[in-house]
């Protein structure tokens, strides 16, 4: 039986003889049909999570929702998009990204900051900027990635033309987070986009014989096990607590300040969280979303958040006092507590997301490469997009560690 949706789409257009799209500004207008298409295991593409993002969106971001219909008018797929007002000087941090301090790096940083300060662009993103992973689309019909990519690009064109007619120029188009490269067969389409590899998603497989944290430690090589035990010893004075909704309300400002202290010091940051985001997640998902803090004498030194998704433990946002990180090994101990929680609660895999890849690999996480695709709506500017992008993108170099004996 077909599920009807309210006629509140802002755009309705045909893609080809097989498919058409409708675009909506709120998930409420197509909640039932959206969840009838997206399976439960696709948690971050389901309406309960998308409602939270819509209610407490990041700064300068507006979500859009695309519904795909076949030639008979039946819903067959969805795509999640974000409109992002991108200010390069707010998103790029060259001081953090530069590993060497010398005259030439200083000159490079100056010119990069100068160029970045001139770039303010309305960007259309196919995917979710808050997450690491393939959360741009889902189709219930069997389509290969090349075909999906073609339909996403056609949808981008329709959105770009529609917003242009209303006075908004969506200059840059980004399709984000594919596991593995997309082999685009149409050369003209492939030439339109610049492919680039982003920081990998770091994952840890929880081994069957890890019945407790000691079993995990026993699988480590000696030097990594010694380092891990030293880190754990450094936080002996700290208290780990799992916050309730009321406590998150009470500590809201402190948690947000800790988040900002980290978010503002990464090489590349596209998202400024809404201060109510973590609280709204806790209200919506209860025990399936956890907010843990390390505190000392009643003072919060750090926090980390976790989603419990069937057999996967998914790490979300964190924050910590940078000045105290070395003294208590805050960041490493948060990662280790995630591992402990994953083992104790019988998860099969832990997703640590991207950034800080080297230290995550030191606790056993391995990288899963991810690719994004970007283009500029101007044909002339698009020819220079690879050069502009590579010039502005901060360098992120790291060495993968292999802490386990086998």
C-alpha positions as CSV (number, residue, x, y, z in Angstrom):
1,X,0.0,0.0,0.0
2,X,1.3,3.4,-0.9
3,X,2.0,5.9,1.9
4,X,0.9,9.4,1.1
5,X,2.9,12.5,2.1
6,X,1.6,16.0,2.7
7,X,1.9,18.3,-0.4
8,X,4.3,20.7,1.3
9,X,7.3,20.2,-0.9
10,X,9.2,23.3,-1.9
11,X,10.5,21.7,-5.1
12,X,9.1,19.0,-7.3
13,X,10.9,18.0,-10.4
14,X,11.5,15.1,-12.8
15,X,15.1,13.7,-13.0
16,X,14.6,11.4,-16.0
17,X,12.0,8.9,-17.3
18,X,12.6,6.7,-14.2
19,X,12.7,9.0,-11.2
20,X,11.5,12.4,-9.9
21,X,12.2,14.2,-6.6
22,X,10.4,16.3,-4.1
23,X,12.3,18.5,-1.7
24,X,11.0,19.3,1.9
25,X,12.2,21.8,4.5
26,X,11.1,19.8,7.5
27,X,11.1,16.1,8.2
28,X,7.7,16.4,9.8
29,X,6.1,16.7,6.4
30,X,7.2,13.3,5.2
31,X,8.0,11.5,8.5
32,X,6.0,8.4,7.8
33,X,7.1,7.8,4.3
34,X,10.7,8.5,5.1
35,X,10.8,5.9,7.9
36,X,9.0,3.4,5.7
37,X,12.0,3.6,3.3
38,X,15.0,3.8,5.7
39,X,15.7,0.6,7.7
40,X,16.0,0.8,11.5
41,X,19.7,-0.1,11.3
42,X,20.3,3.2,9.4
43,X,19.9,5.1,12.7
44,X,21.4,8.4,11.6
45,X,19.1,8.6,8.6
46,X,15.9,7.9,10.6
47,X,13.5,10.6,11.6
48,X,14.1,10.5,15.4
49,X,17.7,11.6,15.0
50,X,17.0,14.0,12.1
51,X,14.3,15.7,14.2
52,X,16.9,16.5,16.9
53,X,19.2,18.1,14.3
54,X,16.4,20.1,12.9
55,X,15.3,21.2,16.4
56,X,18.8,22.2,17.4
57,X,20.7,22.8,14.2
58,X,24.4,23.8,14.1
59,X,25.3,27.4,13.4
60,X,24.6,28.6,9.8
61,X,23.1,25.2,8.8
62,X,19.7,24.4,7.5
63,X,18.7,20.8,6.6
64,X,16.7,19.7,3.5
65,X,15.1,16.4,2.7
66,X,14.7,14.8,-0.7
67,X,12.2,12.1,-1.6
68,X,12.8,10.1,-4.7
69,X,9.8,8.6,-6.6
70,X,9.8,6.1,-9.4
71,X,7.9,6.4,-12.7
72,X,4.7,5.1,-11.0
73,X,5.0,7.7,-8.3
74,X,6.0,5.3,-5.6
75,X,8.6,6.5,-3.0
76,X,11.9,4.6,-3.5
77,X,14.6,6.6,-1.8
78,X,15.7,9.6,0.2
79,X,18.6,12.0,0.5
80,X,19.6,14.2,3.4
81,X,21.1,17.6,2.6
82,X,22.4,20.6,4.5
83,X,22.7,24.2,3.4
84,X,25.8,25.6,5.0
85,X,27.0,29.2,5.0
86,X,30.7,28.5,4.8
87,X,33.2,31.1,6.2
88,X,36.7,29.8,5.5
89,X,38.4,31.9,8.2
90,X,36.1,30.4,10.8
91,X,36.5,26.8,9.6
92,X,40.2,26.6,8.9
93,X,42.9,26.7,11.6
94,X,46.4,26.7,10.2
95,X,48.1,27.2,13.5
96,X,46.8,23.8,14.7
97,X,47.5,22.1,11.4
98,X,51.0,23.2,10.9
99,X,53.5,20.9,12.6
100,X,56.6,22.9,12.0
101,X,57.2,26.5,13.1
102,X,59.4,28.3,10.6
103,X,59.6,31.5,8.6
104,X,58.1,29.9,5.4
105,X,55.3,28.3,7.3
106,X,54.5,31.6,8.9
107,X,54.4,33.3,5.5
108,X,52.2,30.5,4.1
109,X,49.9,30.8,7.1
110,X,49.5,34.5,6.6
111,X,48.5,34.2,2.9
112,X,46.2,31.3,3.6
113,X,44.5,33.3,6.3
114,X,44.2,36.3,4.0
115,X,42.7,34.1,1.2
116,X,40.4,32.3,3.6
117,X,39.1,35.6,5.0
118,X,37.8,36.5,1.6
119,X,35.8,33.3,1.2
120,X,32.2,33.3,2.3
121,X,30.1,30.8,0.3
122,X,26.6,29.3,0.5
123,X,27.3,25.5,0.2
124,X,25.0,22.6,-0.6
125,X,26.1,19.5,1.2
126,X,24.7,16.0,0.4
127,X,25.2,14.3,3.7
128,X,25.4,15.2,7.3
129,X,28.2,17.5,8.5
130,X,27.8,16.3,12.1
131,X,28.7,12.7,11.3
132,X,31.3,10.5,9.8
133,X,29.9,8.0,7.4
134,X,27.6,7.4,4.4
135,X,24.5,9.3,5.5
136,X,23.7,11.2,2.3
137,X,21.1,8.8,0.9
138,X,19.3,5.5,1.0
139,X,17.4,3.7,-1.8
140,X,15.3,0.6,-1.3
141,X,15.7,-0.4,-4.9
142,X,19.1,-1.9,-6.0
143,X,21.2,0.9,-7.5
144,X,25.0,1.0,-7.9
145,X,27.0,4.0,-6.5
146,X,27.6,5.3,-10.0
147,X,23.8,5.6,-10.6
148,X,23.2,7.0,-7.2
149,X,25.9,9.6,-7.7
150,X,24.3,10.6,-11.0
151,X,20.9,11.1,-9.3
152,X,22.5,13.1,-6.5
153,X,24.2,15.4,-9.0
154,X,20.9,15.9,-10.9
155,X,19.2,16.7,-7.6
156,X,22.0,19.2,-6.8
157,X,21.4,21.0,-10.2
158,X,17.7,21.2,-9.5
159,X,18.2,22.6,-6.0
160,X,20.9,25.1,-7.2
161,X,18.6,26.4,-10.0
162,X,15.6,26.7,-7.6
163,X,17.5,28.6,-5.0
164,X,19.2,30.8,-7.6
165,X,15.7,31.9,-8.8
166,X,15.0,33.0,-5.2
167,X,18.2,35.0,-4.9
168,X,20.5,32.5,-3.2
169,X,23.5,31.2,-5.0
170,X,24.6,27.8,-3.9
171,X,28.1,28.1,-5.3
172,X,29.8,25.0,-3.9
173,X,28.3,21.5,-4.0
174,X,29.7,18.7,-1.7
175,X,28.8,15.1,-1.7
176,X,30.3,13.6,1.5
177,X,31.6,10.4,2.9
178,X,31.7,7.4,0.7
179,X,33.5,4.3,1.9
180,X,35.8,3.8,-1.1
181,X,36.0,5.7,-4.3
182,X,32.9,6.1,-6.5
183,X,33.8,4.8,-10.0
184,X,31.8,7.4,-12.1
185,X,31.4,5.9,-15.6
186,X,30.2,9.2,-17.2
187,X,33.5,11.1,-17.9
188,X,31.7,14.4,-18.2
189,X,30.1,13.9,-14.7
190,X,33.4,12.7,-13.3
191,X,35.2,15.7,-14.6
192,X,32.8,18.1,-12.9
193,X,33.8,16.9,-9.4
194,X,37.1,17.0,-7.5
195,X,37.6,13.8,-5.5
196,X,39.5,14.1,-2.3
197,X,40.2,11.7,0.6
198,X,39.2,12.9,4.1
199,X,40.5,11.8,7.4
200,X,39.4,8.1,7.9
201,X,36.8,6.8,10.1
202,X,38.6,5.0,12.9
203,X,37.1,1.7,14.0
204,X,37.9,-1.0,16.6
205,X,36.7,-4.6,16.3
206,X,35.9,-6.0,19.7
207,X,37.4,-9.5,19.8
208,X,35.3,-12.4,20.9
209,X,37.7,-13.4,23.7
210,X,37.7,-9.9,25.3
211,X,35.4,-10.7,28.1
212,X,36.7,-7.7,30.1
213,X,39.2,-4.9,29.9
214,X,42.1,-7.0,31.2
215,X,41.7,-9.3,28.2
216,X,42.0,-6.3,25.9
217,X,45.2,-5.2,27.7
218,X,46.6,-8.7,27.5
219,X,46.5,-8.5,23.7
220,X,48.6,-5.4,23.6
221,X,52.3,-5.3,22.9
222,X,54.3,-4.6,26.0
223,X,55.1,-0.9,25.3
224,X,51.5,0.0,24.5
225,X,50.2,-1.9,27.5
226,X,52.7,-0.1,29.8
227,X,51.7,3.3,28.3
228,X,48.0,2.5,28.7
229,X,48.4,1.5,32.4
230,X,50.4,4.7,33.0
231,X,47.6,6.7,31.5
232,X,45.0,4.9,33.6
233,X,47.0,5.6,36.8
234,X,47.1,9.3,36.0
235,X,43.4,9.6,36.2
236,X,43.0,7.7,39.5
237,X,41.8,10.9,41.3
238,X,39.1,11.5,38.7
239,X,35.5,10.3,39.0
240,X,33.7,9.0,35.9
241,X,30.0,9.7,35.9
242,X,27.1,9.0,33.5
243,X,24.9,12.1,33.4
244,X,21.2,12.2,33.7
245,X,19.0,14.7,31.7
246,X,18.7,17.0,34.7
247,X,22.5,17.0,35.2
248,X,23.0,17.8,31.5
249,X,20.7,20.8,31.9
250,X,22.7,21.9,35.0
251,X,26.1,21.5,33.3
252,X,25.0,22.7,29.8
253,X,27.3,25.8,29.7
254,X,30.3,23.9,31.1
255,X,29.9,21.0,28.6
256,X,29.5,23.5,25.7
257,X,32.6,25.4,26.7
258,X,34.6,22.2,26.9
259,X,33.3,21.3,23.4
260,X,34.3,24.7,22.0
261,X,37.8,24.5,23.5
262,X,38.4,21.4,21.2
263,X,36.3,22.3,18.2
264,X,38.0,25.7,17.7
265,X,41.4,24.1,17.8
266,X,41.2,21.5,15.0
267,X,42.7,22.1,11.6
268,X,39.3,22.0,9.8
269,X,35.9,22.4,11.4
270,X,32.7,22.8,9.5
271,X,30.3,22.6,12.4
272,X,29.5,24.7,15.5
273,X,27.1,22.6,17.6
274,X,23.9,24.1,19.0
275,X,24.3,24.3,22.8
276,X,21.1,22.3,23.2
277,X,22.1,19.5,20.9
278,X,23.4,17.0,23.4
279,X,20.6,17.7,25.8
280,X,18.0,17.1,23.0
281,X,19.8,13.9,22.1
282,X,19.6,12.6,25.7
283,X,15.9,13.5,25.9
284,X,15.1,11.8,22.6
285,X,17.2,8.6,23.1
286,X,17.6,8.1,26.9
287,X,20.0,5.3,27.7
288,X,20.9,4.8,24.0
289,X,22.7,8.1,24.2
290,X,25.2,8.5,27.0
291,X,27.0,11.6,28.3
292,X,30.0,10.7,30.5
293,X,32.2,13.2,32.4
294,X,35.5,13.0,34.2
295,X,35.4,15.3,37.3
296,X,37.7,16.2,40.1
297,X,36.3,17.6,43.3
298,X,33.1,18.5,41.6
299,X,34.7,20.2,38.6
300,X,34.2,18.8,35.1
301,X,37.5,18.2,33.3
302,X,36.2,16.4,30.2
303,X,33.2,14.7,28.7
304,X,32.5,12.2,25.9
305,X,29.3,11.0,24.3
306,X,28.3,7.6,22.9
307,X,25.4,6.2,20.8
308,X,24.5,2.5,21.5
309,X,23.4,1.2,18.1
310,X,22.6,-2.5,18.1
311,X,26.0,-4.1,18.0
312,X,28.0,-0.9,17.3
313,X,29.1,1.7,19.9
314,X,29.4,5.0,18.1
315,X,31.5,7.8,19.7
316,X,30.0,11.3,19.2
317,X,31.2,14.7,20.4
318,X,33.7,15.3,23.2
319,X,35.3,18.1,25.1
320,X,38.1,18.5,27.6
321,X,40.3,21.0,29.4
322,X,43.4,21.3,27.2
323,X,45.6,22.6,29.9
324,X,44.9,19.5,32.1
325,X,45.0,17.0,29.2
326,X,48.7,16.0,29.8
327,X,48.5,15.8,33.6
328,X,45.5,13.4,33.5
329,X,45.8,12.0,30.0
330,X,42.2,13.1,29.5
331,X,41.8,12.3,25.9
332,X,43.5,8.9,26.0
333,X,41.5,8.0,29.1
334,X,38.3,8.9,27.4
335,X,39.1,6.7,24.5
336,X,40.0,3.8,26.9
337,X,36.7,4.3,28.7
338,X,34.9,3.9,25.4
339,X,36.8,0.7,24.8
340,X,35.9,-0.5,28.3
341,X,32.3,0.4,27.9
342,X,32.2,-1.4,24.5
343,X,33.7,-4.6,25.9
344,X,31.6,-4.6,29.1
345,X,28.4,-4.1,27.1
346,X,29.2,-6.7,24.4
347,X,29.4,-4.5,21.4
348,X,31.1,-6.0,18.3
349,X,32.6,-2.8,17.0
350,X,33.4,0.7,18.2
351,X,33.4,3.7,15.8
352,X,35.7,6.5,16.9
353,X,34.9,8.8,14.0
354,X,37.6,10.9,12.3
355,X,40.3,13.3,13.7
356,X,43.2,12.4,16.1
357,X,43.8,9.2,14.0
358,X,47.2,8.4,15.4
359,X,46.2,8.3,19.1
360,X,43.1,6.3,18.2
361,X,45.3,3.8,16.3
362,X,47.5,3.5,19.4
363,X,44.5,1.9,21.3
364,X,43.8,-0.5,18.4
365,X,41.5,1.4,16.0
366,X,42.2,1.0,12.3
367,X,41.4,3.5,9.5
368,X,38.6,3.1,7.0
369,X,39.2,5.5,4.1
370,X,36.5,7.9,3.1
371,X,36.1,10.0,0.0
372,X,34.2,13.2,-0.7
373,X,33.4,15.0,-4.0
374,X,33.2,18.7,-4.5
375,X,32.5,21.1,-7.4
376,X,31.8,24.8,-8.0
377,X,28.8,25.9,-9.9
378,X,30.9,28.2,-12.0
379,X,32.6,26.2,-14.8
380,X,35.6,28.6,-14.8
381,X,36.1,28.5,-11.0
382,X,35.5,24.7,-11.0
383,X,38.7,24.2,-13.1
384,X,40.7,25.7,-10.3
385,X,38.9,24.0,-7.5
386,X,41.6,21.3,-7.0
387,X,44.2,23.9,-6.6
388,X,42.2,26.2,-4.4
389,X,41.0,23.3,-2.2
390,X,44.5,21.8,-1.8
391,X,46.0,25.2,-1.0
392,X,43.5,26.0,1.7
393,X,43.2,22.5,3.2
394,X,45.4,22.2,6.4
395,X,47.9,19.4,6.4
396,X,47.0,16.4,8.5
397,X,49.9,13.9,8.8
398,X,49.8,10.9,11.1
399,X,51.4,7.5,11.6
400,X,49.3,4.4,12.1
401,X,50.2,2.5,15.3
402,X,49.8,-1.2,15.7
403,X,49.4,-1.9,19.4
404,X,48.3,-5.5,19.3
405,X,50.6,-8.6,19.3
406,X,48.8,-10.0,16.2
